[in-house]
Structures are given as C-alpha cells and as structure tokens.
C-alpha cells in the first residue's frame, strides 16, 4: 500500500505539470491575442486613412456634388 506522503507527492507532481502546461498555453494565447489586437489596430488605421482620402475630393468640390454619391 502506498504511503500517504507518496500519494501527496504524486498528486503535487501532476498539479505542477498541469500548471506548467497551462502557463505554456497562456503564453500562446497571449501571443495570439497580441497579434489579433495589432491586426485590428492596422484595420482601424486603414479605415480611417481611406475615409480621409475619400473625403478629400469633398473638400475641393461643392457640397451638393459631394453628397450626390
């Protein structure tokens, strides 16, 4: 029959291994989250730039022509 201390040590080892795996997974998720946030920021910046570029002809034309799109 295994000793109580041996059983506790085995359980502790399993939990430590689980924690290590979860930390690795958390690092992967954090990296993926960072990449997704950077991609979103690029898209938001691109949309703002396109809106500015499309608005420039409106500034040079009369409002009636610009609003006719």
C-alpha positions as CSV (number, residue, x, y, z in Angstrom):
1,X,0.0,0.0,0.0
2,X,1.4,3.4,-1.0
3,X,2.2,5.9,1.7
4,X,0.1,9.0,2.2
5,X,3.2,11.2,1.6
6,X,3.9,9.3,-1.6
7,X,0.4,9.8,-2.8
8,X,0.6,13.5,-2.0
9,X,3.9,13.9,-3.8
10,X,2.5,12.2,-6.9
11,X,-0.5,14.5,-6.8
12,X,1.7,17.5,-6.3
13,X,3.8,16.4,-9.3
14,X,0.7,16.1,-11.5
15,X,-0.6,19.5,-10.5
16,X,2.8,21.1,-11.1
17,X,2.8,19.6,-14.6
18,X,-0.7,20.8,-15.2
19,X,0.3,24.3,-14.1
20,X,3.3,24.3,-16.4
21,X,1.1,23.2,-19.3
22,X,-1.4,25.9,-18.5
23,X,1.3,28.5,-18.4
24,X,2.6,27.5,-21.8
25,X,-1.0,27.7,-23.2
26,X,-1.5,31.1,-21.6
27,X,1.7,32.3,-23.3
28,X,0.4,31.1,-26.7
29,X,-3.0,32.7,-26.1
30,X,-1.3,36.0,-25.0
31,X,0.8,36.0,-28.2
32,X,-2.3,35.2,-30.4
33,X,-4.2,38.0,-28.6
34,X,-1.4,40.5,-29.2
35,X,-1.3,39.6,-32.9
36,X,-5.1,39.9,-33.2
37,X,-5.0,43.3,-31.4
38,X,-2.3,44.6,-33.8
39,X,-4.2,43.4,-36.8
40,X,-7.3,45.2,-35.6
41,X,-5.3,48.3,-35.0
42,X,-4.0,48.2,-38.6
43,X,-7.5,47.7,-39.9
44,X,-8.9,50.6,-37.9
45,X,-6.0,52.8,-39.1
46,X,-6.6,51.7,-42.7
47,X,-10.3,52.5,-42.5
48,X,-9.5,56.0,-41.1
49,X,-7.0,56.6,-43.8
50,X,-9.4,55.5,-46.5
51,X,-12.1,57.7,-45.0
52,X,-9.7,60.7,-45.1
53,X,-8.7,60.1,-48.7
54,X,-12.3,59.7,-49.8
55,X,-13.2,62.9,-48.0
56,X,-10.5,65.0,-49.7
57,X,-12.4,65.4,-53.0
58,X,-15.4,66.7,-51.0
59,X,-13.3,69.4,-49.6
60,X,-12.4,70.6,-53.1
61,X,-15.9,70.2,-54.6
62,X,-19.2,71.8,-53.7
63,X,-21.2,70.1,-51.0
64,X,-24.0,69.3,-53.5
65,X,-21.7,67.3,-55.8
66,X,-20.1,65.5,-52.8
67,X,-23.4,64.5,-51.3
68,X,-24.7,63.1,-54.6
69,X,-22.7,59.8,-54.3
